[in-house]
């Protein structure tokens, strides 16, 4: 009788511990820490950026950032200034510009839209915000 009671109890304890053991997830081949803190990727466009390009940026962001701790926000500067726009370096009109902002708002990393014409510049632009030398070595 003790054995019949002990086996389900141990199984219940193991299931409880494993469900709370790790907040990490495998993304591609590397690990991504999906803690509570989320970075924000601001993508600044102006009136010269086509709506098609803005749509492609949103689609690429959904695919690339969907399972990461980076939130995508498209900001149209033609509709008014944005508080984070002042953190951008010199911007070229008609070219999207990015800014990756830390959760506490202290660190900001500008991301430049690729000058070269790759097949999918939107993808390259957003991928540069979530890639790292360590992640690239793992892949």
N, C-alpha and C positions, 0 to 999 in steps of 0.2 A: 504493500500500500504506500509506503514511503517513496518507493521508486516511481510509482505512477504519479505521485504529487510533485516529486523533484524534477522530473523531466520537463513537464509543461512550465514550471516555474523558471527553470534555467532558460528555456526557449523564450519566454516572455522577457526576461531580463536582457538577454542578448539582443532581441529585436528592439527593445527600448534604447539600449546603449548605441547600437549601430545607427538608429534613425537620428540621433543627436550628435553623433561623433564628429562629423566633418562637414564644414560649410563650403568646402571647395568642390569645384566641378571640373571635369576634363573638357577643355575646349580645344578642338583639333588634337594635337598631341601634348600640348602644354597644359598647365593648370591655370585657372582663372579664379581669383578670390572674389566671391560675390558677397562680400560683407555689406553692411548697411549703407556705407558711404558710396555715393555715386558722383562720378565726374560729369561735367556737362560739356558737350561739344557744340559750340555756337558756330553756325555756318552763316556768314554774312553775305547777302547778295544785294544788288541795287537794281534800279529800274532797267539797266542795260542787260541784265542776265535774263535769258529767256525763261518762260514758265516751263518749257520742256526740260531745260537743264535743272531747274529747281526741283521738278518732279523726279528726275533721275537721281539727284542727290538724296532726296527722301527715300527712294526705293533702295539705293545702295546702303543708306544708313540703317534701314530696317533689316537688311540681310547681314551687314557686318557688325552692327552694334546691338542687335536684338538680344543676344545672350551674354552680353558683357555688362560691366557696371558703368557704362557711359550712356548718358541720355543725350539725344540729338535734338537741337532746337534750331530751326531755320528762321533767320531774322532778315526781314526785308527792310533795308535802310531807306528805301524810297518812301516808306510809310512813316518814317520818323526815326530819330536817333535812338540808340540803345546804350544803356550804361556801360556795357562791356566793350563797346566799339572803340572806346578811347585806348584800350590796351593793345589794339592792333598796331602794327608798324604801318608803314606806308602801304596803302591799298591801291591797286590798279582798277580803275572803273571798268565794269563789265566782266570782272573776273571774281568768282567766289573767293572768300577768305575765311579761314577757320581759326578758332580759338578754343583750346582745350583748357578748361578751368577746373581746378581741384575742388573737392567737396567743401573745404573751408573758405574758398574764394581767394586764398592767398597766392597761389601759384597759377600762372597762366602761360600756356605754351602756344605761340602762334603757329598755324599750319598753312603753308603756302600751296596754292593750287598749282599742279604741275605745268611748267611752261612748255615742256615737250608735249606732243600730241600722241599720248598712248591710245590704245584702242578704246579704253574706258577711263577717261580722266577722273570722273566722279568717284569710281571705285578706288583708284590710286590715292586720291585726295583723302578719302575717309580711312583707308587702310593704314595710312601713315600715322593716324592718331592712335591706333590700337596695336600696331606692330612694335616690336622691340628686337634688339640684337639677340637677346636670349631666346625669345620666342622663335625667331627665324632660324636659330641653330637647331632648336628642337624639331622644327618642321622639316 
